[in-house]
Amino acid sequence: MSVGLVAMAADQARAGEMDPAPERFVAQPANLPQGQTCQSIAANPGALVAAGGRPQDFPCRPDNASFRNMVSELGFAIAPNAFYPARTTGIGGFAVSVEASYTKVNADKTTGETGGRDPYWHLGTQGAQDPNTKQFSTINNSPDSLIQIYSLKARKGLPLGFELAGSLGTIANTALWVGGGDVRWSLLEGFRTGALGLLPDVSIGGGVRTVTGTSKFSLTTAAFDVKMSKPVTLADTAQLIPTIGYQRVVIFGDSNVIDSTPNVDAIAQCGSDGPDASTGAPRCRNKLPNGADNSSDFANNFTFQKVRVHRHRGIVGLNYRYEIIWLGSQIAFDITDPKDENPGIVGDRQWTLSFEGGVYF
């Protein structure tokens, strides 16, 4: 097999390994019978009843700390990166580029709280798929330490120093897509001569990014940025544009209803006849050894607490333009430790390294 086919086969084998699996973020109830988990009880509640126990006493509960930390780090990765100099493309200008971003995550970090004994990136992502059974493992033994996002980006200048931008990208090794837009205003746009022409360009802006491709949670990030840059002309035909900036990022993560026992079909286990007209509870044809309805697995659905995380980021970048060719690189990084203003965050500071190449008209 050629080197190219080997690489393609490896990519296909890893496809989906980093897909989110928040249903594994389960805080086990206290005083479980020896050798049992809430999932094993849900799979065979009759055995517990026969031993004198009650399945309803051992429901699965959300591990909110692990969910909060994984969503925070994923939110940092998809956040608008303000990857542009402070000067816009101008009223008639237009730029299209392909962008690659690599974000460091705390792949082996654990919350250390109830249900958080395993690293949250190990638990919260699918992991390798068995090539024979097509089943995913119960834990990802080697999650990526870098989140890779590849995007197509377009920027268009408007009158009065404004600019709009749009971006659509995919997260590698997942089925997730990231899309959003930016708007910004270059305060000193147009001052090119005299004393004011010596000043650097300054812009303020904001952007939004959101994730699609999962039904388990919604994730949106919003950011406000201030940037400063100054083009340096090289031999009249090229420009080198160093850039610095500050960004305030806010991450919004909201859980949908999570089935913490996905291998158990609560409706089939119950033999549901539909809801009771007076109470709304499911009516079950199937009974436990004590005569009670076999309905305890319905209690194993939950939602995680809402995630609201704030981050301060610094930005340093360098762009190069030669006629219509546009190239750039940038790093965005946590200025402060994210745990300083976000209770429950345990991960270390993150950074995103980005590269782009395209055309500038």
C-alpha positions in Angstrom: 0.0 0.0 0.0 1.4 3.4 -0.9 2.2 6.1 1.7 -0.8 8.2 0.5 -3.2 5.3 0.9 -1.8 4.5 4.4 -2.3 8.2 5.4 -5.9 8.1 4.0 -6.7 4.9 5.9 -5.3 6.4 9.1 -7.5 9.5 8.7 -10.6 7.4 8.1 -9.9 5.3 11.2 -9.6 8.5 13.3 -12.7 10.2 11.8 -15.1 10.9 14.6 -12.7 10.1 17.4 -13.1 13.6 18.8 -16.9 13.8 18.5 -18.4 14.9 21.8 -19.8 12.2 24.0 -21.2 14.1 27.1 -23.4 11.2 28.0 -20.3 9.7 29.7 -20.1 12.7 32.1 -22.0 10.8 34.9 -21.7 11.4 38.6 -22.4 8.0 40.2 -24.8 8.1 43.2 -23.5 7.4 46.7 -23.7 4.0 48.4 -23.9 2.0 45.3 -23.9 -1.8 45.8 -20.5 -3.3 45.3 -19.5 -3.8 41.7 -22.5 -1.8 40.4 -22.9 1.5 38.6 -26.0 3.5 37.8 -25.7 2.3 34.2 -25.4 -1.4 35.2 -28.5 -1.1 37.4 -30.4 0.6 34.6 -29.5 -2.4 32.3 -30.7 -5.0 34.8 -32.9 -3.4 37.5 -34.6 -6.7 38.3 -31.3 -8.1 39.8 -31.2 -5.2 42.3 -34.8 -5.6 43.2 -34.3 -9.3 43.8 -31.4 -8.5 46.2 -33.7 -6.1 48.1 -32.7 -2.8 46.5 -34.7 -0.1 44.7 -33.4 1.1 41.2 -35.0 4.6 41.8 -32.5 5.1 44.6 -29.5 5.0 42.2 -30.2 7.4 39.3 -27.4 8.7 37.1 -26.6 12.4 37.8 -24.7 14.9 35.6 -21.0 15.5 36.1 -21.3 19.3 35.6 -17.7 20.1 36.3 -16.4 17.9 33.5 -19.0 19.2 31.0 -18.1 22.8 32.0 -14.4 22.3 31.4 -14.6 20.5 28.1 -17.1 23.1 26.7 -14.9 26.0 27.9 -11.9 24.6 26.1 -13.8 23.8 22.9 -15.4 27.2 23.1 -11.9 28.8 23.2 -11.0 26.8 20.1 -14.0 27.9 18.0 -14.0 31.6 19.2 -13.7 34.4 16.7 -9.9 34.8 16.3 -9.9 38.4 14.9 -7.4 37.2 12.3 -7.0 40.5 10.3 -5.0 43.7 10.6 -6.6 46.9 11.9 -6.8 48.4 8.4 -9.8 47.1 6.4 -9.8 46.0 2.7 -11.3 49.4 1.8 -14.6 50.2 0.1 -13.7 48.3 -3.1 -11.6 45.7 -1.4 -12.3 42.0 -1.0 -10.2 39.2 0.5 -10.8 35.4 0.4 -8.6 33.0 2.3 -8.2 29.5 3.7 -7.5 29.4 7.4 -6.0 26.7 9.6 -6.1 27.0 13.4 -4.6 24.8 16.1 -5.8 25.1 19.7 -4.1 23.5 22.7 -6.5 21.7 25.0 -5.8 20.1 28.4 -6.2 16.6 27.1 -5.2 14.8 30.3 -6.7 17.2 32.9 -9.2 15.9 35.5 -11.7 17.9 37.6 -11.1 15.6 40.6 -14.7 16.0 41.7 -17.5 13.4 41.9 -17.6 11.5 38.6 -14.5 13.4 37.5 -11.8 10.9 38.3 -11.1 10.4 34.6 -9.8 13.2 32.4 -12.7 15.0 30.8 -11.4 14.9 27.3 -10.9 11.2 27.6 -14.4 10.7 28.8 -16.1 13.3 26.7 -15.0 12.3 23.2 -15.8 9.1 21.3 -12.5 7.5 20.9 -11.5 4.7 18.5 -14.1 2.7 16.7 -13.9 -1.1 16.6 -13.4 -2.0 12.9 -15.4 -5.2 13.2 -18.4 -4.3 15.5 -18.4 -0.5 14.6 -18.8 0.2 18.3 -17.0 3.0 20.0 -15.0 2.4 23.2 -16.3 3.7 26.6 -13.3 6.0 26.9 -11.0 7.8 24.4 -7.5 6.6 25.5 -5.7 9.1 23.3 -7.7 12.3 22.6 -6.1 15.0 20.4 -4.1 17.6 22.3 -4.7 20.1 19.5 -8.2 21.0 18.2 -7.8 21.6 14.4 -10.2 23.8 12.6 -10.0 24.4 8.8 -12.1 27.3 7.5 -12.9 29.4 4.4 -13.0 33.1 5.2 -14.1 36.1 3.2 -13.8 39.8 4.1 -15.4 42.8 2.4 -14.7 46.5 3.1 -17.6 49.0 3.5 -17.8 52.8 3.6 -16.7 54.8 6.6 -14.0 52.3 7.7 -16.4 49.3 8.3 -15.8 45.7 7.3 -17.8 42.5 7.3 -16.4 39.0 7.4 -17.8 35.5 7.3 -16.3 32.1 8.1 -17.3 28.5 7.7 -15.1 25.6 8.8 -14.9 22.1 10.0 -13.3 20.6 13.1 -10.9 17.8 12.3 -11.7 14.2 13.5 -15.3 15.2 14.2 -18.6 15.8 12.4 -18.7 19.3 13.8 -18.9 22.5 11.7 -18.2 26.0 12.8 -19.7 29.1 11.2 -20.2 32.8 12.0 -19.4 36.3 11.1 -17.5 39.5 12.2 -18.0 43.2 12.0 -15.4 45.9 12.7 -14.7 49.5 12.4 -11.2 51.0 11.6 -11.2 54.3 13.5 -8.4 55.9 11.6 -9.1 54.5 8.1 -8.2 57.1 5.4 -5.5 58.9 7.2 -2.5 58.2 4.9 -0.6 61.5 4.8 0.8 64.1 7.1 1.3 63.6 10.8 -1.8 61.4 11.1 -0.4 59.1 8.5 2.4 58.2 11.0 -0.2 56.8 13.4 -0.9 53.0 13.5 -4.2 51.7 12.3 -6.7 51.0 15.1 -9.9 49.0 14.9 -12.6 47.7 17.2 -14.8 44.8 16.3 -16.8 41.8 17.4 -17.7 38.4 16.1 -19.8 35.3 16.8 -19.1 31.6 16.1 -21.4 28.6 16.7 -21.1 24.9 16.3 -23.4 22.5 14.4 -23.2 18.8 14.0 -24.2 17.6 17.4 -27.7 17.3 19.0 -26.2 17.0 22.6 -25.5 20.6 23.3 -25.3 24.0 21.7 -22.1 26.1 21.8 -21.8 29.7 20.8 -18.9 32.1 21.4 -19.0 35.9 21.2 -15.9 38.2 21.2 -15.0 41.8 21.3 -11.6 42.9 20.1 -9.4 46.0 19.8 -6.5 45.8 17.4 -3.6 47.9 16.2 -1.4 47.4 13.2 0.9 49.3 10.9 1.8 48.3 7.3 5.5 48.4 6.3 6.1 48.8 2.6 8.7 46.5 1.0 10.1 47.5 -2.4 6.8 49.3 -3.4 5.1 46.0 -4.3 4.7 44.2 -1.0 3.6 44.9 2.6 4.5 43.4 5.9 1.8 44.1 8.5 2.6 43.4 12.2 -0.5 43.3 14.5 -1.2 43.3 18.2 -4.6 43.2 19.9 -6.8 42.3 22.9 -9.9 40.2 22.9 -12.7 39.5 25.4 -14.3 36.1 24.7 -17.6 34.9 26.2 -18.5 31.2 25.9 -22.1 30.1 26.0 -22.7 26.3 26.3 -26.2 24.8 26.8 -27.0 21.2 27.2 -29.8 19.4 25.5 -31.4 16.4 27.3 -28.8 13.7 27.7 -29.5 10.0 27.9 -26.8 8.8 30.4 -27.7 5.1 29.6 -27.7 5.1 25.8 -27.4 1.3 25.7 -30.7 0.9 27.5 -34.0 1.6 25.7 -36.2 2.9 28.5 -39.4 2.6 26.4 -38.7 -1.0 25.4 -37.6 -1.9 28.9 -40.9 -0.5 30.3 -43.1 -1.8 27.6 -44.7 1.6 27.6 -48.5 1.9 27.0 -48.1 5.7 26.9 -48.4 8.3 29.7 -50.8 8.0 32.6 -53.7 10.5 31.9 -53.6 11.9 35.5 -49.9 11.9 36.4 -48.2 12.0 33.1 -45.9 9.1 34.2 -45.3 6.3 31.8 -47.5 3.2 32.1 -45.5 0.0 31.8 -46.6 -3.5 30.8 -43.3 -4.9 32.1 -42.9 -5.3 35.9 -40.1 -5.8 38.3 -40.0 -8.8 40.7 -41.7 -6.7 43.4 -44.6 -5.9 41.0 -43.5 -2.2 40.4 -43.3 -0.7 36.9 -40.0 -1.2 35.2 -39.6 2.5 34.6 -36.6 3.6 36.6 -34.4 4.2 33.5 -36.6 7.2 32.6 -34.9 9.0 35.5 -31.5 8.7 33.9 -32.1 11.5 31.5 -30.7 14.9 32.5 -29.3 18.3 31.4 -26.1 19.8 32.5 -25.8 23.2 34.1 -25.5 26.1 31.7 -21.9 27.1 30.9 -20.9 30.8 30.9 -17.2 31.3 30.7 -15.3 34.6 30.2 -11.7 34.7 28.9 -9.1 37.5 28.3 -7.0 36.9 25.2 -3.9 38.6 23.7 -3.3 38.6 20.0 0.0 38.9 18.0 0.0 38.5 14.3 2.0 39.1 11.1 0.5 39.4 7.6 2.3 39.6 4.2 0.8 41.0 1.0 2.3 40.8 -2.4 0.1 42.2 -5.2 -3.0 39.9 -4.8 -1.3 37.3 -2.7 -2.2 37.4 1.1 -0.5 35.3 3.7 -0.7 35.5 7.5 0.1 33.9 10.9 -1.3 34.7 14.3 -1.3 33.5 17.9 -4.1 34.2 20.4 -3.5 33.3 24.0 -5.0 33.5 27.5 -3.7 36.6 29.2 -5.0 35.5 32.6 -5.6 32.1 34.0 -9.1 31.1 33.1 -9.8 29.7 36.6 -9.2 33.2 38.0 -12.7 34.4 37.1 -14.5 31.2 36.2 -15.3 29.0 39.2 -15.0 25.3 38.5 -12.5 25.7 35.6 -9.4 23.5 36.3 -7.5 23.6 32.9 -4.4 25.6 32.2 -4.1 28.5 29.8 -4.8 27.9 26.2 -3.5 29.2 22.9 -4.5 29.2 19.3 -2.0 29.3 16.4 -3.5 30.2 13.1 -2.3 30.4 9.5 -4.0 31.7 6.4 -3.4 32.0 2.7 -5.5 33.6 0.0 -6.1 36.5 -2.4 -6.7 40.2 -1.8 -8.5 42.2 -4.5 
